[in-house]
Amino acid sequence: MGLALHCRYDRRKGIAPSPYPSLSLAEEGLTVGFSGGLCYDRKDAWQGLCRQDRSRGLIMDKLTRYSTEELKCPQCGKVHMVKRYAVVNVTEKPELKEQVLMNKLFVFHCDQCDLTAPLTYETVYVDSKKQLLIYLAPEKTSNVEKSLAEWQKLDFRHKRLVDNLNDLKEKILIADNLLDDRIVEFMKIEHLKQLENEMKDDNLLNILFDYQGTQYYLMVFFEKKGIGRIPVSQEYYRDVEHRYSHRMGKKIDKNFMEVDMRWAGDIMFDRN
């Protein structure tokens, strides 16, 4: 598992706080060992999510669960006991959603040297009310493929595969606004032309969806300039949806989909 270090920076004025940390290219490798058994969080009154499953194994997989692991601080060496979530079920435990978005759930903090850094590892985010299932897998291994095959058996309308925490949070924010993440990726591609001058002397690291009230934004992350944002209207979203809805139908997949700018680019430029 990798522990990705980052520092927050913002060199543009007027940018509102965002759930996304600034992106960093720094990364430290950590070896994490299991030090305790698997724990399940249940609510006796919570029944609806389980009734649709015939397999007891799948029912148990849907519940929030974590393991307690031993993690050594890469800076000072102090050993900490941390929770590593295998499943984050926000229908069962709604409070976990805010912790994910505010960078409080997947984070490491050393009380000895004050190092704070995000933790990225394999986990599954479950929101049954929104029919949203997001599998976070930093690396595609044979074990991930086997696990995906099991989760694929669940009847969820939206199944997504991501490889980092920012993309996980973006999918959550898009779902909160009842938007289609595929349309958002088309919007990003269309705005690359607007960013050409910025990219001449800087590296564009990522573009992510954000919002304030009813106003949508595309947050742009540059290596040197920091974070900027481009306001996009609901009317523009609907226009993009209208222009690409017939072409999206050709790329529907009932399995886990990696919906990103590459996916959108393949459709826009007719790449196979």
N, C-alpha and C positions, 0 to 999 in steps of 0.2 A: 504494500500500500504506500502511496506517496503522500507526503504532507506538503501541500503547496503554500508557500509563504507569500504574503502580499502586504502592501501598504496602500492606504487610501490616498489618492491624490486627485486634485481637480484644479486645473489651471484656467478654467473658463468661469466667468462670473455668472451669477443668476441661475445656477443649476440646483434644482431641488434635490433633497436626499433621495437616494435610490436604494432598493434592496440589493443591488449588485455591488460587490466590492470591486475596486479597480483591479485590472488584470495585471498579473505579474508573471514574468518568465522564470522566476526563481523557484527551485524545487529541491526538497531534501528527501532522500529515501529513508524510510523507517521500517523496521521489522516489528510487527505486532503479533504477540502470541496470545492465545486464549487462556484466560485464567479463571474462568467460571462457566457455569452452565447457561443454557438458553433460558431467557425469561419471557413470559407472555403477560401482556396487559389486557384484561378483559373487563367487561361490564355486564352484569347479569341481565340488565334490562335491554341490552343491545342484541336483538335477535334477527332483525330483518336482513342484515347482510349475509347471514349464514344460511338462511332457508333456501336460497337459490342453488346451493351447491349440493351435489350428490356425494361427493368424495369428502370424507372427513379430513384427509390430508390437505385439500385445497382450502377448507374452512380454516384450518389452523394456520395455513400460509398467509391468509388475509389479515390475521390479527397482528397488531403492533407487537413486535418482539425485538429483543436486543441481546447482545452478549456483553459481558464485562471483560474488558481486556487490559492488559498491562502495556503502557505506552511510555517510552523513554524520551524525555525532552531532548531534541537534537542540539540544543544550545548549551544547556547546563548539565544534562544527564540525569536529572531527577526522574524517578519512576512514578507514573500516575496511573490510577485506575479510571478508565473511561468507558462510556457506553458506546457500543457500535451497533447501530440499528440495521437489522436485516429487512424489516418492514416498518414503514411509517403509514399507519392507517388513520387518516384525518376524519373519517366518518365515525370511527370508534372513539378517537381522541382528538377532537377539533383543535385543541390548544397547540398541538404539534405543528400545525400548518404555519402559524405565526412564527414559531421558533425556526422553522426552515427558512422562511422568507427574510427574517431578521438576522440570519447568520448565527443563530444561537444553538442549533442542534448539531450541526456538523462542524464543530470548532474545537480546537485544543487550546487550553490556556495553562501556562506553567505559573504556579503561585510563588515559585522561587526566583526565577529570572524575568518574569512578566512577559514571556513570549506568548503571542496569540497568533494562531494560524488556522486556516480552514482544514478540515479533514475530508478527503474525498475517497470514498470506497463504495463497493457494490451495495445497492439498496433498492427497495421497491416502494414507490409512493402510491397509495391507494386512496381514491376519492370516489366512493360508490355513488354519491348523490349526483356528481357530474359525469359519471361513467368514464372516469379518467384513471388510467393505469400507466405509470411512468417507471421504467426500469433504468436505473442509473448504473452504468457499467464503465468505469474508466478504461478497462481493457477487455477485449473480446477473447475470452478463453473458452476451452472446451466445457468447463463447469458453467460458465455463463450461458452457453448455448443450451445445455441441458436444463438449466433453470428457466430460461426463456420458454422452452417447450412446455414446461409444466404450467407456467403462468399463462401461456397462450390458451389453455383450456378454459379459462374464465371468460364469461360472456360480458366483455366491456366494449363500449362503442369506440372509445379512443384509447389506443395502445401505442405508447411512444418509447423509443429507446434513445437515451442521451448518454454522453460520456463525461459531463462535468456539472458542477453544482449550479452555475449560472444558467445553463440551458434548462436544468430542472426547474429552477425558480421562474424562468420565463414562461415555460409551459403552464405553470400554476397561475401566473398572472393573466395569461391569455384566456385560460378557462374561466377565471373569475369574471372576466368581462364578456363571457359568452361569445367569444370570437373563435375563428378557425385559425389554428397556427399555420396552416398551409398558405392562407392568404397573407398572413404577416410576413412569411418568407418571400413571397412575391414582391411585397412592398419594399423589403430590404434591397432586393436585386434592382428594383427600379430606381432606388436612391443612390446607387453606387456612382452613377454619372455625376450627381451633385457633389460627390465627395472626391472627384478626380484631382482637383487642385490640392486638397488637403493631403492626398496620398502621394504627391510628388516628392515631398521631403519628409514623410513620416510613414510609419507602418500602421495600417488599420488592423487592430487586433480582433474586434468583434462588433456586431450590431445586435442590440437586444431591445425587446419591447418593454415599455414602461407606461404608466399612466398616472394622472392626477385628476380625480373626479371623472368627468366625461371627456377629458382631453387625453388623446393618445400621443405617445412619443416613441421615436426610435433613438435609443441611446447609442452613441458611437464612441468606441474606445480606441484611442490612439496611444502608441507607445511613448511619444514625447509630449504631445499636446495635452493628454489627459482625456477627460470625458466631455463630450458635447451632446446636445440632443436636438432632434429635428421634430417639430410638431407635425402630426398628421391628423387629418380630420376623419370623422365617421363617414362623411360623404365620400372621401377618397377610398376608404376601406371598402365601402359598398361598390364603388366603381371597379376596383381591382377584382373584387369577388365576381362581379358581373362578367368581366373580361376573361377570367381564367376558370370559371366554374366548369365549363364544358370540357376543358382540357384536363382538369384534375380528375375527372371521372375515369380517365384512362390509367390513372396511377393509384387507384384505390387498392389497399392491401389490408386484409383482415388480420394479418399478423402484426407484430410490433414494427412500427415504421420509424425510420430516422428522418424526421422532417426538419430539414435545415436549408441553408442557402444552396447547397449543392443539389439537393432534391429539387428545389424550385428552379434552379438553373437548367437542370436536365429537361424540364418541361418547357421552359421559356425558349430555349435554344434547340429544342428537338434532339437532345442527346439521348442515346439509348442507354 
